[in-house]
Amino acid sequence: MINVYKFTGENEEKCRLNCLDELDVYNNEILTYEYQEENDYIIEAIKKEDVKEYIRQYLTEVTKSMGLDVKFEINEDEDVFSVKMFSNNNPILIGKDGRTLSSIQSILRQTLSNQTKFNIKVNLDASNYKAKKERFFERDIKGIINEVIKTKDEVKLDPMNSYNRRLVHSIASEYYNIETESFGEEPNRYVVIRYVEK
């Protein structure tokens, strides 16, 4: 269980000082949700260390029930908790096309949200699966962009999630004569890559 601490003050500064003093933490060691209620300023806070410990316990239970022996490395950077998992059976942990890994991540995020009402960002990876997949994806997109530059014909990519669409837009922004645009509705939203004269 993750403890959510609630602090009230007449203004933001006093409320924050009270929160940091009472919890005996620095500002970068907590996640906060802040709001005004009538004449009071309110901060709800959770300790990042508590979140890490909860993630470790939750994933240990889930992976044990899958019959897996898993070690975890949990880091936090800019309020995103990155979890690297090292298993005795990575294919089971990752699943076909990363679906098992993605499902565990979704369930963990929802569980954290239910526990705390905070939107806690978590990114799971096993055996660098996502990092490798991203490198292959980038290489494929660059190949498609180079083909568009050569032929000047626009290309409509298959539907993809918002993360991959952002990646396509980011990669394409490095090219002078290329522009990208997203079309359609979720889950069938896709990107078009086109050549433009400048």
C-alpha positions as CSV (number, residue, x, y, z in Angstrom):
1,M,0.0,0.0,0.0
2,I,1.2,3.5,-0.9
3,N,0.6,6.1,1.8
4,V,-0.9,9.4,0.5
5,Y,-0.2,12.3,2.8
6,K,-2.4,15.4,2.8
7,F,-1.2,18.9,3.9
8,T,-3.1,22.1,4.2
9,G,-1.8,25.7,4.4
10,E,-2.9,29.3,3.8
11,N,-0.6,29.5,0.7
12,E,1.5,27.2,-1.6
13,E,4.8,28.1,0.0
14,K,3.7,27.4,3.6
15,C,1.9,24.2,2.6
16,R,4.9,22.9,0.7
17,L,7.4,23.7,3.5
18,N,5.0,21.9,5.9
19,C,4.9,18.9,3.6
20,L,8.7,18.6,3.1
21,D,9.4,19.2,6.8
22,E,6.8,16.7,8.0
23,L,7.8,13.9,5.5
24,D,11.5,14.8,6.0
25,V,12.2,14.7,2.2
26,Y,13.4,17.0,-0.6
27,N,11.1,18.3,-3.3
28,N,12.4,15.8,-5.9
29,E,11.7,12.8,-3.6
30,I,7.9,13.2,-3.7
31,L,5.0,13.3,-6.3
32,T,2.4,15.9,-5.5
33,Y,-1.2,16.8,-6.5
34,E,-2.0,20.4,-5.6
35,Y,-5.2,22.3,-5.5
36,Q,-7.1,25.2,-3.9
37,E,-10.1,24.5,-1.7
38,E,-11.9,27.7,-0.5
39,N,-9.2,29.6,1.5
40,D,-6.9,26.6,1.9
41,Y,-4.0,25.4,-0.3
42,I,-3.8,21.6,-0.3
43,I,-1.0,19.3,-1.3
44,E,-1.4,15.5,-1.5
45,A,1.9,13.8,-1.6
46,I,3.4,10.3,-2.0
47,K,7.0,9.3,-1.6
48,K,8.8,8.1,-4.7
49,E,10.6,5.4,-2.6
50,D,7.2,4.1,-1.6
51,V,6.1,3.9,-5.2
52,K,9.3,2.0,-6.1
53,E,8.8,-0.5,-3.3
54,Y,5.1,-1.0,-4.3
55,I,6.1,-1.6,-7.9
56,R,8.8,-4.1,-6.8
57,Q,6.3,-6.0,-4.6
58,Y,3.5,-5.9,-7.2
59,L,5.7,-7.2,-10.0
60,T,7.3,-9.9,-7.8
61,E,3.8,-11.3,-7.1
62,V,2.7,-11.1,-10.7
63,T,5.8,-12.7,-12.1
64,K,5.9,-15.4,-9.4
65,S,2.3,-16.3,-10.3
66,M,3.6,-16.7,-13.9
67,G,6.2,-19.2,-12.7
68,L,9.1,-16.8,-13.4
69,D,12.1,-15.8,-11.4
70,V,12.6,-12.1,-12.1
71,K,15.1,-9.5,-10.8
72,F,14.2,-5.8,-11.0
73,E,16.1,-2.6,-11.5
74,I,13.8,0.4,-10.9
75,N,14.9,4.0,-11.7
76,E,13.0,7.2,-11.6
77,D,13.8,10.2,-13.9
78,E,11.5,13.2,-14.3
79,D,8.6,11.5,-12.6
80,V,8.8,8.4,-14.9
81,F,9.5,5.1,-13.2
82,S,11.6,2.8,-15.5
83,V,11.6,-0.8,-14.6
84,K,14.1,-3.2,-16.2
85,M,13.3,-6.8,-15.6
86,F,15.7,-9.7,-15.9
87,S,14.0,-13.1,-16.1
88,N,14.9,-16.8,-16.4
89,N,12.3,-16.9,-19.3
90,N,12.2,-13.6,-21.1
91,P,10.0,-14.9,-24.0
92,I,7.2,-15.7,-21.5
93,L,7.6,-12.3,-19.8
94,I,7.6,-10.4,-23.1
95,G,4.9,-12.3,-24.9
96,K,4.1,-12.3,-28.6
97,D,4.9,-8.8,-30.0
98,G,5.5,-7.6,-26.5
99,R,1.8,-8.0,-25.6
100,T,2.4,-9.6,-22.2
101,L,4.8,-6.9,-21.2
102,S,2.4,-4.3,-22.3
103,S,-0.5,-5.9,-20.4
104,I,1.5,-6.1,-17.2
105,Q,2.5,-2.4,-17.6
106,S,-1.2,-1.3,-18.2
107,I,-2.4,-3.3,-15.2
108,L,0.4,-1.9,-13.0
109,R,-0.4,1.7,-14.1
110,Q,-4.1,1.2,-13.3
111,T,-3.4,-0.4,-9.9
112,L,-1.1,2.5,-9.0
113,S,-3.9,4.9,-10.1
114,N,-6.5,3.1,-8.0
115,Q,-4.2,3.0,-5.0
116,T,-3.2,6.7,-5.1
117,K,-5.5,8.6,-7.5
118,F,-2.1,9.9,-9.0
119,N,-1.3,9.4,-12.7
120,I,2.0,7.6,-12.2
121,K,4.1,7.0,-15.3
122,V,5.7,3.5,-15.5
123,N,7.7,2.0,-18.3
124,L,8.5,-1.7,-18.2
125,D,11.1,-3.4,-20.2
126,A,12.5,-6.9,-20.2
127,S,15.9,-7.9,-21.7
128,N,16.0,-4.5,-23.5
129,Y,13.1,-5.7,-25.7
130,K,11.5,-2.3,-26.1
131,A,14.9,-0.5,-26.7
132,K,15.8,-3.0,-29.4
133,K,12.3,-2.8,-31.0
134,E,12.5,1.0,-31.0
135,R,15.9,0.9,-32.8
136,F,14.4,-1.4,-35.5
137,F,11.4,0.8,-35.8
138,E,13.6,3.9,-36.2
139,R,15.7,2.2,-38.9
140,D,12.5,1.2,-40.8
141,I,11.1,4.7,-40.6
142,K,14.3,6.3,-41.9
143,G,14.3,3.8,-44.8
144,I,10.7,4.8,-45.7
145,I,11.7,8.5,-45.5
146,N,14.7,8.0,-47.7
147,E,12.4,6.2,-50.2
148,V,9.9,9.1,-50.1
149,I,12.8,11.6,-50.8
150,K,13.9,9.5,-53.7
151,T,10.5,8.9,-55.3
152,K,8.6,12.0,-54.0
153,D,5.6,9.7,-53.5
154,E,3.8,10.0,-50.1
155,V,3.5,7.0,-48.0
156,K,0.6,6.0,-45.6
157,L,1.9,4.0,-42.7
158,D,-0.1,1.3,-40.9
159,P,-2.1,2.4,-37.9
160,M,0.0,2.7,-34.7
161,N,-0.2,3.8,-31.1
162,S,0.4,7.5,-30.1
163,Y,4.0,6.8,-28.9
164,N,5.1,5.4,-32.3
165,R,3.3,8.2,-34.1
166,R,5.2,10.7,-32.0
167,L,8.4,8.8,-32.8
168,V,7.7,9.0,-36.6
169,H,7.0,12.8,-36.3
170,S,10.2,13.3,-34.3
171,I,12.4,11.2,-36.8
172,A,10.9,13.0,-39.8
173,S,11.5,16.5,-38.3
174,E,15.3,15.8,-38.8
175,Y,14.7,15.8,-42.6
176,Y,14.4,19.1,-44.5
177,N,12.0,18.2,-47.3
178,I,9.8,15.9,-45.3
179,E,6.5,16.5,-43.5
180,T,4.2,14.2,-41.6
181,E,0.6,14.3,-40.6
182,S,-1.6,12.0,-38.5
183,F,-5.1,11.0,-39.7
184,G,-8.0,8.8,-38.5
185,E,-9.5,7.9,-35.1
186,E,-8.0,5.7,-32.5
187,P,-7.2,2.8,-32.7
188,N,-6.8,3.2,-36.4
189,R,-4.9,6.5,-36.4
190,Y,-2.0,6.5,-38.9
191,V,0.7,8.8,-40.2
192,V,1.3,10.0,-43.7
193,I,4.9,10.9,-44.7
194,R,5.2,13.2,-47.7
195,Y,7.9,15.1,-49.7
196,V,7.6,18.9,-49.8
197,E,9.5,21.4,-52.0
198,K,11.0,24.1,-49.9
